[in-house]
Amino acid sequence: MSNWSIVTMALVDDIKQQVDLVTLVSEYVSLVNVGQNFRARCPFHSERTPSFYVFPERQTWRCFGACATGGDAFSFVMKADNLEFSQVLDQLASRVGITRPSKQTQDTGFTLYKVNESASLFYTDHLISSIEGKDVIKYLTNRGISEQSIDSFSLGLAPTDWGALKSHLSKLGYPEELMEKAGLISRTKEGNTRDFFHNRLLFPIRNIERQITGFGARSLDSTGPKYLNTPNTQIFNKRALLYGIDQAANSIRDQNVGVIVEGYTDVILAHQHGFANVVASMGTALTEQQVAQLVNIASSFVLAMDPDTAGQEATLRSLEVSWKIFHPPFAQGNGKRSHLRYRQRPRTQLRVAVLPKAQDPADLIRENPEHWVEAIRDASGLMEFLFQILPPKYDLTTPQGKLQIAERIGTLLLGLQNSDEQDGYLERLENLLGVNRRTLDEMLGLSRQAILNRPAEITKANNPVQGYLAPFRHSTQDPLEDYTLALLLQNRSLSEFCERLKPDFFQRSENMTLFTHQKTCATIEELKAHLDTSLHEHLDRLVTWTLPPLDHQQREDALKQCIRRLEERNLREHKSQEGMIVDAYGNHSHENSPNLDDAVENNRKLRKLFIEKSNRSMKKSLE
């Protein structure tokens, strides 16, 4: 076997060890915990009863249904995304932050990692032994960074001489071509080469395997940007790396908690004071690649970004773009029956630490480590943070603003497992928007189905689900009735499932009229001709209402669910009216008092609906 083959196979083994198959598969299908394993409907063929299993202990999967096949993380992605092995190798390597070296680089006598290591030793030696380094050592000491931390994190200093590193590496036998590939030297307009870093404090950036992939550099004078990173190379991609991950990975794994900060010194001071589960996003909002690394080693994280506006924006941006908290499951179909594909990573708990104003993590830890402990311990839950930061971003005096924030927060509320917690936040959202609970519940109830099934490209905050503006714009519209009619009008074949749907289930007279007429009309044009012109605009709105992308079976299920909800609402309304009349007349008989037989019948129907709902729930739990 060639050296290249050995490198490739070792890389595959490393990736398998770091990829969590449950997390990976959950991005394609909704997994349900069954004992020590997980189960789902197979993403590779259409089925009603789940036959697809993931075995975490073995990190394997198998379909016991029509596919009758299985494998590991590589075979799953190859099959799911129709990719070649080499493509999946690149994709999964990037996911866990491992850089796949090219064959040409492997066959070179001096690797990029090796030249970076030599450069780091040069920078560290210059910091410790040069006259230039004395002022930098003093600067680091004033920041509270100890000599031990300087050594532990291999801090260094790029000389003021533009050719010092190049000359040193050349003497060690490194070719200029390799230095340039590593991003250690750059080429001028005239075609000459010189050191890339000049008069800067150097922070070597290592991958999880402790290899130096590149450098972060802080300016020590007023020239150039304050921070400068190695340009993208074969082994350095800032978006796929976390500063300090090499030293923090074991602690994060052992504690099952990772703390994310922004800066290099934040990490160094944290580790220096014994908080070894801290890593940094290197001054930017977390990226998907960085998040992918983290969720493979732990399930709980605290975001402790700087408390200023920029820090809060970075936190919100990483929550939205990388953690994808506003991206619920969506149906992804390929001509077959759609399957839910979860965008939000499962089993991940996120909290946000609120730091004192004007204090970044390094300042707080240096001045009072106990306050840091308290900040992490008392970190806000995700919902609490969003209720604090989102409202000022929307104009809540307008229906559109209310809808946008309702969809963003509502998406998360629908996923809360604790009913008491969900109810408390619903009440806060209700008060925030100035709507009653019924309006909010019905809006979110319908939104759940739309959100679950709409494509990923329309899940952005400024692209709300069409049709759900009604509860906030006019109290005279009924989203449940409108959704039911839109399903019927746009899918005429569903009419055969409307036997239980009665005209009096509709509380809005225009909807009752429209439903009654549509039963006798074969086409929308015929229906429009039978309706009064005052209802034409309402009809047009329902006919053109953008519905979630559902297949026929899903549309049938959605309609049946709507009919059950309308019937239940109608029966409860009858019981409420009966109760009010009884309260008004007491136990005395009166011509307007409710008929006992009617009350019994209503109770019977409600009980039947409840039993049906219970049976459906039980059936789902057994599937």
C-alpha positions as CSV (number, residue, x, y, z in Angstrom):
1,M,0.0,0.0,0.0
2,S,1.4,3.4,-1.0
3,N,2.0,6.2,1.6
4,W,-0.8,8.1,0.1
5,S,-3.2,5.2,0.6
6,I,-2.1,4.9,4.2
7,V,-2.7,8.6,4.7
8,T,-6.2,8.4,3.1
9,M,-7.2,5.4,5.2
10,A,-5.9,7.0,8.4
11,L,-7.9,10.1,7.5
12,V,-11.1,8.0,7.0
13,D,-10.6,6.4,10.4
14,D,-10.0,9.8,12.1
15,I,-13.2,11.2,10.5
16,K,-15.3,8.1,11.6
17,Q,-14.1,8.6,15.2
18,Q,-15.1,12.3,15.2
19,V,-18.4,12.2,13.2
20,D,-21.4,11.5,15.4
21,L,-23.6,9.4,13.1
22,V,-26.8,10.2,15.1
23,T,-26.2,14.0,14.6
24,L,-25.3,13.5,10.9
25,V,-28.4,11.3,10.1
26,S,-30.7,13.6,12.1
27,E,-30.0,16.4,9.5
28,Y,-31.8,14.2,6.9
29,V,-34.5,12.5,8.9
30,S,-36.3,12.8,12.2
31,L,-34.9,10.2,14.6
32,V,-36.8,8.8,17.5
33,N,-35.0,7.3,20.5
34,V,-35.7,3.5,20.9
35,G,-33.8,2.1,23.8
36,Q,-30.1,2.7,23.1
37,N,-30.7,3.1,19.4
38,F,-32.7,5.5,17.0
39,R,-35.4,4.8,14.5
40,A,-36.9,6.7,11.6
41,R,-38.7,6.3,8.3
42,C,-36.1,5.4,5.7
43,P,-34.8,8.4,3.8
44,F,-34.1,6.2,0.8
45,H,-37.5,4.7,0.1
46,S,-41.2,5.5,0.8
47,E,-42.7,3.8,3.8
48,R,-45.3,4.3,6.5
49,T,-43.7,2.1,9.3
50,P,-40.2,3.1,10.2
51,S,-37.6,0.5,9.3
52,F,-34.4,2.6,9.4
53,Y,-32.2,2.3,12.5
54,V,-29.0,4.1,13.7
55,F,-26.8,2.3,16.2
56,P,-24.7,4.9,18.1
57,E,-22.5,2.5,19.9
58,R,-21.3,1.0,16.6
59,Q,-21.7,4.2,14.6
60,T,-23.6,2.3,11.9
61,W,-27.0,2.4,10.2
62,R,-29.3,-0.1,8.6
63,C,-32.6,-0.2,6.7
64,F,-34.6,-3.4,7.5
65,G,-37.2,-2.5,4.9
66,A,-37.1,-2.4,1.1
67,C,-33.5,-1.1,1.0
68,A,-32.1,-4.0,3.1
69,T,-28.8,-2.2,3.3
70,G,-26.6,-0.3,5.8
71,G,-23.2,1.1,6.5
72,D,-21.3,3.9,8.2
73,A,-21.3,7.7,7.9
74,F,-19.5,7.6,4.5
75,S,-22.0,5.2,2.9
76,F,-24.9,7.1,4.3
77,V,-23.9,10.5,2.8
78,M,-22.9,8.9,-0.5
79,K,-26.4,7.4,-0.7
80,A,-28.3,10.3,0.6
81,D,-26.6,13.0,-1.5
82,N,-25.6,10.8,-4.4
83,L,-21.9,11.6,-4.0
84,E,-18.6,9.8,-4.8
85,F,-16.4,8.6,-2.0
86,S,-13.8,11.3,-2.5
87,Q,-16.5,14.0,-2.4
88,V,-17.8,12.6,0.9
89,L,-14.3,12.4,2.3
90,D,-13.8,16.1,1.6
91,Q,-17.3,17.0,3.0
92,L,-16.9,15.0,6.3
93,A,-13.3,16.1,6.8
94,S,-14.4,19.8,6.6
95,R,-17.3,19.0,8.9
96,V,-15.0,17.9,11.8
97,G,-12.2,20.4,11.0
98,I,-9.7,18.0,9.5
99,T,-7.9,19.3,6.4
100,R,-7.5,16.7,3.7
101,P,-3.9,17.1,2.4
102,S,-3.4,16.8,-1.3
103,K,-1.3,13.9,-2.6
104,Q,1.3,16.4,-4.0
105,T,1.7,17.9,-0.6
106,Q,2.0,14.5,1.1
107,D,4.7,13.5,-1.3
108,T,6.7,16.7,-0.7
109,G,9.6,16.2,1.7
110,F,8.5,19.2,3.8
111,T,4.8,19.3,4.7
112,L,2.9,22.5,5.3
113,Y,2.4,21.5,8.9
114,K,6.1,21.0,9.3
115,V,7.0,24.4,7.9
116,N,4.4,26.1,10.1
117,E,5.9,24.4,13.1
118,S,9.3,25.7,12.2
119,A,7.9,29.1,11.7
120,S,6.2,29.0,15.1
121,L,9.4,28.1,16.8
122,F,11.1,31.0,15.1
123,Y,8.4,33.4,16.2
124,T,8.5,32.2,19.8
125,D,12.2,32.4,20.0
126,H,12.1,36.0,18.7
127,L,9.5,36.9,21.3
128,I,11.5,35.5,24.2
129,S,15.1,36.4,23.2
130,S,15.0,39.5,21.1
131,I,15.1,43.1,22.2
132,E,11.9,43.7,20.2
133,G,10.2,41.0,22.3
134,K,10.7,42.7,25.6
135,D,8.0,45.3,25.1
136,V,5.6,42.6,23.8
137,I,6.3,40.4,26.9
138,K,5.5,43.5,29.0
139,Y,2.3,44.0,27.0
140,L,1.2,40.4,27.6
141,T,2.1,40.6,31.3
142,N,-0.1,43.7,31.6
143,R,-2.9,41.7,30.0
144,G,-2.5,39.1,32.7
145,I,-1.0,36.4,30.5
146,S,1.7,34.4,32.3
147,E,4.9,33.0,31.0
148,Q,3.5,29.5,31.3
149,S,0.6,30.5,29.1
150,I,3.0,32.1,26.6
151,D,4.8,28.8,26.4
152,S,1.6,26.6,26.5
153,F,0.0,28.5,23.6
154,S,3.3,29.0,21.7
155,L,2.9,32.8,21.4
156,G,5.4,34.5,19.1
157,L,6.5,37.7,17.5
158,A,7.0,38.5,13.8
159,P,10.1,40.7,13.5
160,T,10.1,44.2,12.0
161,D,12.5,42.9,9.3
162,W,10.4,41.9,6.3
163,G,12.8,39.0,5.3
164,A,13.7,37.5,8.7
165,L,11.4,34.4,8.6
166,K,12.1,33.8,4.9
167,S,15.8,33.8,5.5
168,H,15.5,31.5,8.5
169,L,13.4,28.9,6.8
170,S,15.6,29.0,3.7
171,K,18.6,28.0,5.9
172,L,16.6,25.1,7.2
173,G,16.1,23.9,3.6
174,Y,12.5,24.9,3.0
175,P,11.8,26.0,-0.6
176,E,10.1,29.4,-1.2
177,E,7.3,27.6,-3.0
178,L,6.4,25.8,0.1
179,M,6.6,28.9,2.3
180,E,4.2,30.7,-0.1
181,K,1.8,27.7,-0.1
182,A,1.7,27.9,3.7
183,G,1.0,31.6,3.6
184,L,4.2,32.5,5.5
185,I,5.5,34.7,2.7
186,S,3.7,36.7,0.0
187,R,4.6,38.0,-3.4
188,T,4.8,41.7,-4.2
189,K,3.6,43.4,-7.3
190,E,7.2,43.4,-8.6
191,G,7.3,39.6,-8.2
192,N,9.5,39.6,-5.1
193,T,8.7,37.6,-1.9
194,R,8.7,38.8,1.7
195,D,7.4,37.7,5.1
196,F,3.6,37.8,5.3
197,F,3.6,38.8,9.0
198,H,5.5,41.9,10.1
199,N,5.8,43.4,13.6
200,R,2.9,41.4,14.9
201,L,2.1,39.3,18.0
202,L,1.5,35.7,16.7
203,F,-1.1,33.2,17.9
204,P,-0.5,29.7,16.3
205,I,-3.8,28.2,15.3
206,R,-3.9,24.4,15.7
207,N,-6.5,21.9,14.6
208,I,-8.0,19.3,16.9
209,E,-5.0,17.0,16.1
210,R,-2.7,19.7,17.5
211,Q,-1.1,20.5,14.1
212,I,-0.4,24.2,13.3
213,T,-2.5,25.1,10.3
214,G,-1.8,28.9,10.3
215,F,-1.5,32.0,12.5
216,G,-3.6,34.8,13.9
217,A,-1.6,38.0,14.3
218,R,-2.3,41.2,16.2
219,S,-0.8,44.5,15.0
220,L,1.7,46.1,17.4
221,D,1.7,49.5,15.6
222,S,-0.9,51.5,13.7
223,T,-0.2,49.9,10.3
224,G,-2.6,47.5,8.6
225,P,-5.6,45.8,10.2
226,K,-5.6,45.2,13.9
227,Y,-5.9,41.4,13.3
228,L,-4.6,39.5,10.4
229,N,-4.8,35.8,9.6
230,T,-2.9,33.4,7.4
231,P,-4.6,33.5,4.0
232,N,-6.6,30.4,3.0
233,T,-4.2,27.5,2.2
234,Q,-4.5,23.8,1.7
235,I,-4.6,23.3,5.5
236,F,-5.9,26.7,6.8
237,N,-9.5,27.7,6.5
238,K,-10.5,30.2,9.2
239,R,-14.1,29.2,9.0
240,A,-13.4,25.6,9.8
241,L,-11.1,26.2,12.8
242,L,-11.6,27.0,16.5
243,Y,-8.8,28.6,18.5
244,G,-7.9,26.5,21.5
245,I,-9.7,23.4,20.3
246,D,-6.5,21.4,20.6
247,Q,-6.3,22.1,24.3
248,A,-10.0,22.3,25.0
249,A,-11.5,19.2,23.2
250,N,-10.9,16.8,26.1
251,S,-12.4,19.1,28.7
252,I,-15.4,19.9,26.6
253,R,-15.9,16.2,26.0
254,D,-15.5,15.3,29.7
255,Q,-17.8,18.1,30.9
256,N,-20.2,17.8,28.0
257,V,-20.1,21.6,28.0
258,G,-18.2,23.9,25.7
259,V,-17.9,27.7,26.2
260,I,-17.4,29.8,23.0
261,V,-15.8,33.3,23.2
262,E,-14.5,35.6,20.5
263,G,-10.8,36.3,21.0
264,Y,-7.5,34.7,21.4
265,T,-6.7,36.3,24.8
266,D,-10.2,35.3,26.0
267,V,-9.2,31.7,25.5
268,I,-5.7,32.0,27.0
269,L,-6.9,33.8,30.2
270,A,-9.7,31.2,30.6
271,H,-7.3,28.2,30.3
272,Q,-4.8,30.0,32.6
273,H,-7.4,30.2,35.3
274,G,-8.5,26.6,34.9
275,F,-11.4,27.0,32.6
276,A,-10.2,24.5,30.0
277,N,-13.4,24.0,28.1
278,V,-13.2,27.4,26.3
279,V,-12.6,27.9,22.6
280,A,-12.8,31.0,20.3
281,S,-14.4,31.7,17.0
282,M,-11.5,33.9,16.2
283,G,-13.4,37.2,16.2
284,T,-16.3,36.2,14.0
285,A,-19.7,34.7,14.3
286,L,-19.5,30.9,14.5
287,T,-19.7,29.1,11.2
288,E,-21.4,25.9,10.3
289,Q,-18.0,24.1,10.1
290,Q,-17.1,25.2,13.6
291,V,-20.4,24.2,15.0
292,A,-20.1,20.8,13.3
293,Q,-16.9,20.2,15.2
294,L,-18.4,21.2,18.5
295,V,-21.5,19.1,18.3
296,N,-19.4,16.1,17.6
297,I,-17.8,16.3,21.1
298,A,-20.5,17.7,23.3
299,S,-24.2,18.5,23.5
300,S,-24.3,21.7,25.7
301,F,-22.8,25.0,24.9
302,V,-22.6,28.5,26.3
303,L,-22.0,31.5,24.1
304,A,-20.1,34.2,25.9
305,M,-19.5,36.8,23.4
306,D,-18.5,40.4,24.1
307,P,-21.4,42.4,25.7
308,D,-21.3,45.3,23.3
309,T,-23.7,45.6,20.4
310,A,-21.3,44.0,17.9
311,G,-21.0,41.0,20.3
312,Q,-24.7,40.6,20.6
313,E,-25.1,40.8,16.8
314,A,-22.4,38.1,16.4
315,T,-24.2,35.9,18.9
316,L,-27.5,36.3,17.1
317,R,-25.9,35.8,13.7
318,S,-24.2,32.5,14.8
319,L,-27.5,31.3,16.4
320,E,-29.3,32.0,13.1
321,V,-26.7,31.0,10.5
322,S,-24.6,28.3,12.1
323,W,-26.7,26.8,14.9
324,K,-29.8,27.3,12.7
325,I,-32.1,27.8,15.6
326,F,-34.7,29.4,13.3
327,H,-34.5,26.5,10.7
328,P,-37.1,23.9,11.7
329,P,-37.6,20.6,9.9
330,F,-38.7,20.9,6.3
331,A,-40.0,18.4,3.8
332,Q,-37.5,17.5,1.1
333,G,-38.9,15.4,-1.7
334,N,-37.6,14.0,-4.9
335,G,-40.9,13.0,-6.6
336,K,-41.5,10.4,-3.8
337,R,-43.2,11.0,-0.5
338,S,-41.4,13.8,1.4
339,H,-39.5,13.1,4.5
340,L,-38.8,15.6,7.3
341,R,-35.2,16.8,7.4
342,Y,-34.1,18.5,10.6
343,R,-32.1,21.7,10.1
344,Q,-31.6,22.3,13.8
345,R,-29.0,20.0,15.3
346,P,-30.6,17.6,17.7
347,R,-29.8,17.1,21.4
348,T,-28.0,20.4,21.6
349,Q,-28.6,22.8,24.5
350,L,-27.6,26.4,23.9
351,R,-27.3,29.1,26.5
352,V,-26.1,32.7,26.4
353,A,-23.9,34.2,29.1
354,V,-24.6,37.9,29.7
355,L,-21.4,39.6,30.7
356,P,-21.1,43.0,32.5
357,K,-20.9,46.0,30.2
358,A,-17.5,47.1,29.0
359,Q,-16.0,43.7,30.1
360,D,-15.0,41.1,27.6
361,P,-14.3,37.5,28.9
362,A,-10.6,38.2,29.3
363,D,-11.2,41.3,31.5
364,L,-13.8,39.5,33.6
365,I,-11.7,36.4,34.2
366,R,-8.5,38.5,35.0
367,E,-10.3,40.8,37.4
368,N,-12.6,38.3,39.2
369,P,-12.7,34.6,38.1
370,E,-15.6,34.0,40.4
371,H,-17.7,36.4,38.4
372,W,-16.9,34.4,35.3
373,V,-18.1,31.2,37.0
374,E,-21.3,33.0,37.9
375,A,-21.8,34.3,34.4
376,I,-21.5,30.8,32.9
377,R,-23.6,29.2,35.6
378,D,-26.4,31.8,35.3
379,A,-26.3,31.9,31.5
380,S,-29.7,32.6,30.0
381,G,-31.7,30.0,28.2
382,L,-32.0,30.5,24.4
383,M,-35.6,31.7,24.6
384,E,-34.9,34.2,27.3
385,F,-32.1,35.7,25.3
386,L,-34.3,35.9,22.2
387,F,-37.1,37.7,24.1
388,Q,-34.5,40.3,25.2
389,I,-32.7,40.9,21.9
390,L,-35.3,40.3,19.1
391,P,-38.2,42.7,19.9
392,P,-36.2,46.0,19.3
393,K,-35.4,44.7,15.8
394,Y,-39.0,44.7,14.6
395,D,-41.7,47.3,14.3
396,L,-44.3,45.7,16.5
397,T,-46.8,48.4,15.7
398,T,-47.3,46.8,12.3
399,P,-48.8,43.4,11.4
400,Q,-45.8,42.5,9.4
401,G,-43.4,43.1,12.3
402,K,-45.6,41.1,14.6
403,L,-45.8,38.2,12.2
404,Q,-42.0,38.1,11.7
405,I,-41.2,37.9,15.3
406,A,-44.0,35.5,15.9
407,E,-42.6,33.1,13.3
408,R,-39.0,33.4,14.6
409,I,-39.9,32.8,18.2
410,G,-42.9,30.6,17.5
411,T,-40.7,28.2,15.6
412,L,-38.7,27.5,18.7
413,L,-41.8,27.5,21.0
414,L,-43.4,24.7,19.0
415,G,-40.3,22.6,19.7
416,L,-40.3,23.0,23.5
417,Q,-40.9,19.7,25.3
418,N,-41.9,21.2,28.6
419,S,-45.6,22.2,28.3
420,D,-45.4,24.6,31.3
421,E,-42.3,26.3,29.9
422,Q,-44.0,26.5,26.5
423,D,-47.2,28.0,28.0
424,G,-45.2,30.6,29.9
425,Y,-43.4,31.8,26.8
426,L,-46.6,31.7,24.8
427,E,-48.1,34.1,27.3
428,R,-45.1,36.4,27.0
429,L,-45.4,36.3,23.2
430,E,-49.1,37.0,23.5
431,N,-48.5,40.1,25.7
432,L,-45.6,41.2,23.4
433,L,-47.8,41.1,20.3
434,G,-51.0,42.3,21.9
435,V,-53.1,39.4,20.7
436,N,-55.3,36.9,22.6
437,R,-54.3,33.3,23.2
438,R,-56.8,31.9,20.8
439,T,-55.5,34.0,17.9
440,L,-51.9,33.1,18.8
441,D,-52.5,29.4,19.3
442,E,-54.3,29.0,16.0
443,M,-51.7,31.0,14.1
444,L,-48.9,28.9,15.6
445,G,-50.9,25.7,15.2
446,L,-51.2,26.2,11.5
447,S,-47.7,27.6,11.2
448,R,-46.4,24.3,12.6
449,Q,-47.6,22.4,9.5
450,A,-46.4,25.1,7.1
451,I,-43.0,25.5,8.8
452,L,-42.5,21.7,8.8
453,N,-43.1,21.4,5.1
454,R,-41.9,24.6,3.4
455,P,-38.6,24.4,1.6
456,A,-35.4,25.6,3.2
457,E,-35.1,28.6,0.8
458,I,-38.2,30.2,2.3
459,T,-37.3,29.9,6.0
460,K,-35.5,33.2,6.2
461,A,-36.7,35.8,8.7
462,N,-37.8,38.2,6.1
463,N,-39.7,35.6,4.1
464,P,-42.6,34.7,6.3
465,V,-45.2,32.0,5.6
466,Q,-47.7,33.5,3.3
467,G,-51.3,33.6,4.6
468,Y,-50.4,33.8,8.3
469,L,-50.5,37.6,8.5
470,A,-54.2,37.4,8.9
471,P,-54.4,37.0,12.7
472,F,-52.4,40.2,13.2
473,R,-54.1,42.2,10.4
474,H,-57.7,41.6,10.9
475,S,-59.5,39.9,13.7
476,T,-62.3,39.1,11.2
477,Q,-60.3,36.4,9.5
478,D,-59.9,32.8,10.7
479,P,-56.7,31.1,9.8
480,L,-57.9,27.6,10.5
481,E,-61.0,28.0,8.3
482,D,-58.9,29.8,5.6
483,Y,-56.3,27.0,5.5
484,T,-59.0,24.3,5.3
485,L,-60.7,26.1,2.4
486,A,-57.4,26.7,0.6
487,L,-56.6,23.0,0.8
488,L,-60.0,22.1,-0.7
489,L,-60.0,24.8,-3.4
490,Q,-56.5,24.0,-4.6
491,N,-56.9,20.3,-4.4
492,R,-60.4,19.4,-5.7
493,S,-59.8,15.7,-5.3
494,L,-59.9,16.1,-1.6
495,S,-63.6,16.8,-1.6
496,E,-64.3,13.1,-1.1
497,F,-62.8,13.4,2.4
498,C,-65.3,16.1,3.5
499,E,-68.1,13.9,4.7
500,R,-67.6,15.0,8.3
501,L,-67.1,18.7,7.4
502,K,-70.4,20.6,8.0
503,P,-71.2,24.2,7.0
504,D,-71.8,25.1,10.6
505,F,-68.2,24.2,11.5
506,F,-67.3,27.5,9.9
507,Q,-67.8,30.5,12.2
508,R,-67.1,33.1,9.4
509,S,-70.2,33.5,7.2
510,E,-68.2,34.2,4.1
511,N,-66.3,30.9,4.6
512,M,-69.6,29.0,5.3
513,T,-71.0,30.4,2.1
514,L,-67.9,29.6,0.1
515,F,-67.8,26.0,1.5
516,T,-71.4,25.4,0.7
517,H,-71.2,26.6,-2.9
518,Q,-67.9,24.8,-3.7
519,K,-69.6,21.5,-3.0
520,T,-71.8,21.9,-6.1
521,C,-69.2,23.5,-8.4
522,A,-66.8,21.5,-10.5
523,T,-64.3,24.4,-11.2
524,I,-63.1,27.6,-9.6
525,E,-64.6,29.6,-12.5
526,E,-68.0,28.0,-11.9
527,L,-67.8,28.7,-8.2
528,K,-66.8,32.3,-8.8
529,A,-69.8,32.7,-11.1
530,H,-72.1,31.5,-8.3
531,L,-70.7,33.8,-5.6
532,D,-71.5,37.4,-4.9
533,T,-68.8,39.7,-6.3
534,S,-68.0,40.8,-2.7
535,L,-66.5,37.3,-2.1
536,H,-64.4,37.2,-5.2
537,E,-61.4,38.8,-3.6
538,H,-61.6,36.4,-0.7
539,L,-61.9,33.5,-3.1
540,D,-58.9,34.7,-5.1
541,R,-56.8,35.0,-2.0
542,L,-57.5,31.4,-1.0
543,V,-56.9,30.0,-4.4
544,T,-53.6,31.8,-4.7
545,W,-52.5,31.2,-1.1
546,T,-49.1,29.5,-1.2
547,L,-49.5,26.2,0.6
548,P,-46.7,24.0,2.0
549,P,-45.3,21.5,-0.6
550,L,-47.2,18.3,0.3
551,D,-47.8,15.1,-1.6
552,H,-51.4,13.8,-1.9
553,Q,-51.3,11.7,1.2
554,Q,-49.9,14.6,3.3
555,R,-52.6,16.9,1.9
556,E,-55.3,14.4,2.8
557,D,-53.8,14.1,6.3
558,A,-53.7,17.8,6.7
559,L,-57.3,18.2,5.6
560,K,-58.5,15.5,8.0
561,Q,-56.6,17.2,10.9
562,C,-58.2,20.6,10.0
563,I,-61.7,19.0,9.9
564,R,-61.1,17.4,13.3
565,R,-60.0,20.7,14.8
566,L,-63.0,22.5,13.3
567,E,-65.4,19.9,14.6
568,E,-63.8,19.9,18.1
569,R,-64.0,23.7,18.1
570,N,-67.6,23.6,17.1
571,L,-68.5,21.1,19.8
572,R,-66.7,23.0,22.4
573,E,-68.4,26.2,21.3
574,H,-71.8,24.4,21.7
575,K,-70.9,23.2,25.2
576,S,-69.7,26.7,26.1
577,Q,-73.0,28.1,25.0
578,E,-74.9,25.4,26.8
579,G,-73.0,26.2,30.0
580,M,-73.7,29.9,29.7
581,I,-77.5,29.2,29.4
582,V,-77.5,26.8,32.3
583,D,-75.6,29.4,34.4
584,A,-78.2,32.0,33.4
585,Y,-81.3,29.9,34.3
586,G,-79.9,27.6,37.0
587,N,-81.6,24.3,37.4
588,H,-85.0,25.7,36.4
589,S,-86.5,24.5,33.1
590,H,-86.9,27.1,30.5
591,E,-87.8,27.1,26.8
592,N,-84.3,28.4,25.9
593,S,-82.4,25.9,28.1
594,P,-80.4,23.4,26.2
595,N,-81.8,20.1,25.3
596,L,-80.3,17.3,27.4
597,D,-80.2,15.0,24.5
598,D,-78.2,17.5,22.5
599,A,-75.8,18.0,25.4
600,V,-75.3,14.3,25.7
601,E,-74.7,13.9,22.0
602,N,-72.2,16.7,22.0
603,N,-70.4,15.1,24.9
604,R,-70.4,11.8,23.0
605,K,-68.9,13.4,19.9
606,L,-66.2,15.2,22.0
607,R,-65.4,11.9,23.7
608,K,-65.2,10.2,20.3
609,L,-62.8,12.9,19.0
610,F,-60.7,12.5,22.1
611,I,-60.5,8.7,21.7
612,E,-59.5,9.1,18.1
613,K,-56.8,11.6,19.0
614,S,-55.5,9.2,21.7
615,N,-55.5,6.3,19.3
616,R,-53.6,8.3,16.8
617,S,-51.0,9.3,19.4
618,M,-50.7,5.7,20.6
619,K,-50.3,4.5,17.0
620,K,-47.6,7.0,16.3
621,S,-45.7,6.1,19.4
622,L,-45.8,2.4,18.5
623,E,-44.7,2.9,14.9
